Amino acid sequence: MSIFGDRDTFKVKNLTVMGILLAMAVVINFVSFYATATFRIFSIAYIPGMVVSMLFGPIAGGVFALASDTVCYLTKSAGGYFFGYAISALVMNVIYAIFLYKQKLKLYKVVLAQLCITVFVNMGLNYLWVSIMAGTASATFFTGARLLNNLIQLPFHIALVYFIVKFIRKNNRLAFLKDKKVTTNDKQNQS
């Protein structure tokens, strides 16, 4: 066991859960709202990646981010594919893993995670990717709108992440992921 994930992170049952979450990410991506091909107004497509990062750690979250970004692009392309956005998704999932994987759920951790994502990913890396794709003038033009959009949505995303993590942990909805050791009493009951 380590902070990077358990050695059995990529077992078949865990990969099955990640596949289901990948399918959810694709479906959720269809209800994202875009102003332009590079300016997403609203989306909750990050939630499945956050769940993978919380459950399985940063390596699984990073792999999931790369797969999710690619599959979501292939199913709903908005312009040309640019690998930079996969890097943004990877960094976002690693940030979620740092604050949520094997950590007690605290509101301040969710707030810090969302602030890091807003500053480093949404306003930092994504600005860089738009600058590379569309030019610095275009990226600068949308900077004010992106900042306002991110600040307005920040409380919503904090609350959503906090309550989803709390719900999953409290209700133990994913208890089937844990290995169940068969005891001698279980063996006797089966015969």
MODELLER restraints for C-alpha pairs under 7 A, 6 or more apart:
rsr = mdl.restraints
at = mdl.atoms
rsr.add(forms.Gaussian(group=physical.xy_distance, feature=features.Distance(at['CA:1:A'], at['CA:7:A']), mean=6.79, stdev=0.5))
rsr.add(forms.Gaussian(group=physical.xy_distance, feature=features.Distance(at['CA:3:A'], at['CA:57:A']), mean=7.00, stdev=0.5))
rsr.add(forms.Gaussian(group=physical.xy_distance, feature=features.Distance(at['CA:4:A'], at['CA:57:A']), mean=5.54, stdev=0.5))
rsr.add(forms.Gaussian(group=physical.xy_distance, feature=features.Distance(at['CA:4:A'], at['CA:58:A']), mean=5.69, stdev=0.5))
rsr.add(forms.Gaussian(group=physical.xy_distance, feature=features.Distance(at['CA:4:A'], at['CA:59:A']), mean=6.10, stdev=0.5))
rsr.add(forms.Gaussian(group=physical.xy_distance, feature=features.Distance(at['CA:5:A'], at['CA:56:A']), mean=5.79, stdev=0.5))
rsr.add(forms.Gaussian(group=physical.xy_distance, feature=features.Distance(at['CA:5:A'], at['CA:57:A']), mean=4.75, stdev=0.5))
rsr.add(forms.Gaussian(group=physical.xy_distance, feature=features.Distance(at['CA:5:A'], at['CA:58:A']), mean=6.93, stdev=0.5))
rsr.add(forms.Gaussian(group=physical.xy_distance, feature=features.Distance(at['CA:5:A'], at['CA:59:A']), mean=6.79, stdev=0.5))
rsr.add(forms.Gaussian(group=physical.xy_distance, feature=features.Distance(at['CA:9:A'], at['CA:56:A']), mean=6.18, stdev=0.5))
rsr.add(forms.Gaussian(group=physical.xy_distance, feature=features.Distance(at['CA:13:A'], at['CA:177:A']), mean=6.92, stdev=0.5))
rsr.add(forms.Gaussian(group=physical.xy_distance, feature=features.Distance(at['CA:14:A'], at['CA:177:A']), mean=6.70, stdev=0.5))
rsr.add(forms.Gaussian(group=physical.xy_distance, feature=features.Distance(at['CA:18:A'], at['CA:52:A']), mean=6.67, stdev=0.5))
rsr.add(forms.Gaussian(group=physical.xy_distance, feature=features.Distance(at['CA:21:A'], at['CA:48:A']), mean=5.29, stdev=0.5))
rsr.add(forms.Gaussian(group=physical.xy_distance, feature=features.Distance(at['CA:22:A'], at['CA:48:A']), mean=6.88, stdev=0.5))
rsr.add(forms.Gaussian(group=physical.xy_distance, feature=features.Distance(at['CA:22:A'], at['CA:68:A']), mean=5.96, stdev=0.5))
rsr.add(forms.Gaussian(group=physical.xy_distance, feature=features.Distance(at['CA:24:A'], at['CA:48:A']), mean=6.83, stdev=0.5))
rsr.add(forms.Gaussian(group=physical.xy_distance, feature=features.Distance(at['CA:25:A'], at['CA:45:A']), mean=5.35, stdev=0.5))
rsr.add(forms.Gaussian(group=physical.xy_distance, feature=features.Distance(at['CA:25:A'], at['CA:48:A']), mean=5.82, stdev=0.5))
rsr.add(forms.Gaussian(group=physical.xy_distance, feature=features.Distance(at['CA:25:A'], at['CA:68:A']), mean=6.94, stdev=0.5))
rsr.add(forms.Gaussian(group=physical.xy_distance, feature=features.Distance(at['CA:26:A'], at['CA:72:A']), mean=5.23, stdev=0.5))
rsr.add(forms.Gaussian(group=physical.xy_distance, feature=features.Distance(at['CA:28:A'], at['CA:44:A']), mean=6.88, stdev=0.5))
rsr.add(forms.Gaussian(group=physical.xy_distance, feature=features.Distance(at['CA:28:A'], at['CA:45:A']), mean=5.30, stdev=0.5))
rsr.add(forms.Gaussian(group=physical.xy_distance, feature=features.Distance(at['CA:29:A'], at['CA:45:A']), mean=5.32, stdev=0.5))
rsr.add(forms.Gaussian(group=physical.xy_distance, feature=features.Distance(at['CA:29:A'], at['CA:72:A']), mean=6.74, stdev=0.5))
rsr.add(forms.Gaussian(group=physical.xy_distance, feature=features.Distance(at['CA:32:A'], at['CA:42:A']), mean=5.79, stdev=0.5))
rsr.add(forms.Gaussian(group=physical.xy_distance, feature=features.Distance(at['CA:32:A'], at['CA:43:A']), mean=4.53, stdev=0.5))
rsr.add(forms.Gaussian(group=physical.xy_distance, feature=features.Distance(at['CA:33:A'], at['CA:40:A']), mean=5.91, stdev=0.5))
rsr.add(forms.Gaussian(group=physical.xy_distance, feature=features.Distance(at['CA:33:A'], at['CA:41:A']), mean=5.42, stdev=0.5))
rsr.add(forms.Gaussian(group=physical.xy_distance, feature=features.Distance(at['CA:33:A'], at['CA:42:A']), mean=5.22, stdev=0.5))
rsr.add(forms.Gaussian(group=physical.xy_distance, feature=features.Distance(at['CA:33:A'], at['CA:43:A']), mean=6.50, stdev=0.5))
rsr.add(forms.Gaussian(group=physical.xy_distance, feature=features.Distance(at['CA:34:A'], at['CA:40:A']), mean=4.18, stdev=0.5))
rsr.add(forms.Gaussian(group=physical.xy_distance, feature=features.Distance(at['CA:34:A'], at['CA:41:A']), mean=5.19, stdev=0.5))
rsr.add(forms.Gaussian(group=physical.xy_distance, feature=features.Distance(at['CA:35:A'], at['CA:41:A']), mean=6.14, stdev=0.5))
rsr.add(forms.Gaussian(group=physical.xy_distance, feature=features.Distance(at['CA:37:A'], at['CA:78:A']), mean=5.28, stdev=0.5))
rsr.add(forms.Gaussian(group=physical.xy_distance, feature=features.Distance(at['CA:37:A'], at['CA:79:A']), mean=6.05, stdev=0.5))
rsr.add(forms.Gaussian(group=physical.xy_distance, feature=features.Distance(at['CA:38:A'], at['CA:130:A']), mean=6.85, stdev=0.5))
rsr.add(forms.Gaussian(group=physical.xy_distance, feature=features.Distance(at['CA:41:A'], at['CA:149:A']), mean=6.96, stdev=0.5))
rsr.add(forms.Gaussian(group=physical.xy_distance, feature=features.Distance(at['CA:49:A'], at['CA:61:A']), mean=6.22, stdev=0.5))
rsr.add(forms.Gaussian(group=physical.xy_distance, feature=features.Distance(at['CA:49:A'], at['CA:64:A']), mean=6.56, stdev=0.5))
rsr.add(forms.Gaussian(group=physical.xy_distance, feature=features.Distance(at['CA:49:A'], at['CA:65:A']), mean=6.37, stdev=0.5))
rsr.add(forms.Gaussian(group=physical.xy_distance, feature=features.Distance(at['CA:49:A'], at['CA:93:A']), mean=6.15, stdev=0.5))
rsr.add(forms.Gaussian(group=physical.xy_distance, feature=features.Distance(at['CA:50:A'], at['CA:93:A']), mean=5.93, stdev=0.5))
rsr.add(forms.Gaussian(group=physical.xy_distance, feature=features.Distance(at['CA:50:A'], at['CA:96:A']), mean=5.96, stdev=0.5))
rsr.add(forms.Gaussian(group=physical.xy_distance, feature=features.Distance(at['CA:52:A'], at['CA:60:A']), mean=6.89, stdev=0.5))
rsr.add(forms.Gaussian(group=physical.xy_distance, feature=features.Distance(at['CA:52:A'], at['CA:61:A']), mean=5.56, stdev=0.5))
rsr.add(forms.Gaussian(group=physical.xy_distance, feature=features.Distance(at['CA:53:A'], at['CA:60:A']), mean=6.54, stdev=0.5))
rsr.add(forms.Gaussian(group=physical.xy_distance, feature=features.Distance(at['CA:53:A'], at['CA:61:A']), mean=4.34, stdev=0.5))
rsr.add(forms.Gaussian(group=physical.xy_distance, feature=features.Distance(at['CA:53:A'], at['CA:93:A']), mean=5.82, stdev=0.5))
rsr.add(forms.Gaussian(group=physical.xy_distance, feature=features.Distance(at['CA:53:A'], at['CA:94:A']), mean=6.97, stdev=0.5))
rsr.add(forms.Gaussian(group=physical.xy_distance, feature=features.Distance(at['CA:53:A'], at['CA:96:A']), mean=6.14, stdev=0.5))
rsr.add(forms.Gaussian(group=physical.xy_distance, feature=features.Distance(at['CA:53:A'], at['CA:97:A']), mean=4.74, stdev=0.5))
rsr.add(forms.Gaussian(group=physical.xy_distance, feature=features.Distance(at['CA:53:A'], at['CA:101:A']), mean=6.60, stdev=0.5))
rsr.add(forms.Gaussian(group=physical.xy_distance, feature=features.Distance(at['CA:54:A'], at['CA:96:A']), mean=6.74, stdev=0.5))
rsr.add(forms.Gaussian(group=physical.xy_distance, feature=features.Distance(at['CA:54:A'], at['CA:97:A']), mean=5.40, stdev=0.5))
rsr.add(forms.Gaussian(group=physical.xy_distance, feature=features.Distance(at['CA:54:A'], at['CA:100:A']), mean=5.14, stdev=0.5))
rsr.add(forms.Gaussian(group=physical.xy_distance, feature=features.Distance(at['CA:54:A'], at['CA:101:A']), mean=4.44, stdev=0.5))
rsr.add(forms.Gaussian(group=physical.xy_distance, feature=features.Distance(at['CA:55:A'], at['CA:101:A']), mean=6.28, stdev=0.5))
rsr.add(forms.Gaussian(group=physical.xy_distance, feature=features.Distance(at['CA:57:A'], at['CA:97:A']), mean=5.34, stdev=0.5))
rsr.add(forms.Gaussian(group=physical.xy_distance, feature=features.Distance(at['CA:57:A'], at['CA:101:A']), mean=5.59, stdev=0.5))
rsr.add(forms.Gaussian(group=physical.xy_distance, feature=features.Distance(at['CA:58:A'], at['CA:93:A']), mean=6.70, stdev=0.5))
rsr.add(forms.Gaussian(group=physical.xy_distance, feature=features.Distance(at['CA:58:A'], at['CA:94:A']), mean=4.79, stdev=0.5))
rsr.add(forms.Gaussian(group=physical.xy_distance, feature=features.Distance(at['CA:58:A'], at['CA:97:A']), mean=5.07, stdev=0.5))
rsr.add(forms.Gaussian(group=physical.xy_distance, feature=features.Distance(at['CA:61:A'], at['CA:93:A']), mean=5.25, stdev=0.5))
rsr.add(forms.Gaussian(group=physical.xy_distance, feature=features.Distance(at['CA:61:A'], at['CA:94:A']), mean=6.36, stdev=0.5))
rsr.add(forms.Gaussian(group=physical.xy_distance, feature=features.Distance(at['CA:62:A'], at['CA:90:A']), mean=4.63, stdev=0.5))
rsr.add(forms.Gaussian(group=physical.xy_distance, feature=features.Distance(at['CA:62:A'], at['CA:93:A']), mean=6.05, stdev=0.5))
rsr.add(forms.Gaussian(group=physical.xy_distance, feature=features.Distance(at['CA:62:A'], at['CA:94:A']), mean=6.34, stdev=0.5))
rsr.add(forms.Gaussian(group=physical.xy_distance, feature=features.Distance(at['CA:65:A'], at['CA:86:A']), mean=6.57, stdev=0.5))
rsr.add(forms.Gaussian(group=physical.xy_distance, feature=features.Distance(at['CA:65:A'], at['CA:89:A']), mean=5.27, stdev=0.5))
rsr.add(forms.Gaussian(group=physical.xy_distance, feature=features.Distance(at['CA:65:A'], at['CA:90:A']), mean=4.98, stdev=0.5))
rsr.add(forms.Gaussian(group=physical.xy_distance, feature=features.Distance(at['CA:65:A'], at['CA:93:A']), mean=6.77, stdev=0.5))
rsr.add(forms.Gaussian(group=physical.xy_distance, feature=features.Distance(at['CA:66:A'], at['CA:86:A']), mean=5.36, stdev=0.5))
rsr.add(forms.Gaussian(group=physical.xy_distance, feature=features.Distance(at['CA:66:A'], at['CA:90:A']), mean=6.44, stdev=0.5))
rsr.add(forms.Gaussian(group=physical.xy_distance, feature=features.Distance(at['CA:69:A'], at['CA:86:A']), mean=5.45, stdev=0.5))
rsr.add(forms.Gaussian(group=physical.xy_distance, feature=features.Distance(at['CA:84:A'], at['CA:129:A']), mean=5.99, stdev=0.5))
rsr.add(forms.Gaussian(group=physical.xy_distance, feature=features.Distance(at['CA:88:A'], at['CA:121:A']), mean=5.81, stdev=0.5))
rsr.add(forms.Gaussian(group=physical.xy_distance, feature=features.Distance(at['CA:88:A'], at['CA:125:A']), mean=6.38, stdev=0.5))
rsr.add(forms.Gaussian(group=physical.xy_distance, feature=features.Distance(at['CA:92:A'], at['CA:117:A']), mean=5.94, stdev=0.5))
rsr.add(forms.Gaussian(group=physical.xy_distance, feature=features.Distance(at['CA:92:A'], at['CA:121:A']), mean=6.72, stdev=0.5))
rsr.add(forms.Gaussian(group=physical.xy_distance, feature=features.Distance(at['CA:95:A'], at['CA:113:A']), mean=6.21, stdev=0.5))
rsr.add(forms.Gaussian(group=physical.xy_distance, feature=features.Distance(at['CA:96:A'], at['CA:113:A']), mean=6.14, stdev=0.5))
rsr.add(forms.Gaussian(group=physical.xy_distance, feature=features.Distance(at['CA:99:A'], at['CA:109:A']), mean=5.82, stdev=0.5))
rsr.add(forms.Gaussian(group=physical.xy_distance, feature=features.Distance(at['CA:99:A'], at['CA:113:A']), mean=6.25, stdev=0.5))
rsr.add(forms.Gaussian(group=physical.xy_distance, feature=features.Distance(at['CA:107:A'], at['CA:162:A']), mean=6.77, stdev=0.5))
rsr.add(forms.Gaussian(group=physical.xy_distance, feature=features.Distance(at['CA:110:A'], at['CA:158:A']), mean=6.17, stdev=0.5))
rsr.add(forms.Gaussian(group=physical.xy_distance, feature=features.Distance(at['CA:110:A'], at['CA:162:A']), mean=6.34, stdev=0.5))
rsr.add(forms.Gaussian(group=physical.xy_distance, feature=features.Distance(at['CA:111:A'], at['CA:158:A']), mean=5.96, stdev=0.5))
rsr.add(forms.Gaussian(group=physical.xy_distance, feature=features.Distance(at['CA:114:A'], at['CA:158:A']), mean=6.40, stdev=0.5))
rsr.add(forms.Gaussian(group=physical.xy_distance, feature=features.Distance(at['CA:118:A'], at['CA:150:A']), mean=6.72, stdev=0.5))
rsr.add(forms.Gaussian(group=physical.xy_distance, feature=features.Distance(at['CA:127:A'], at['CA:139:A']), mean=6.06, stdev=0.5))
rsr.add(forms.Gaussian(group=physical.xy_distance, feature=features.Distance(at['CA:130:A'], at['CA:139:A']), mean=5.49, stdev=0.5))
rsr.add(forms.Gaussian(group=physical.xy_distance, feature=features.Distance(at['CA:131:A'], at['CA:139:A']), mean=5.24, stdev=0.5))
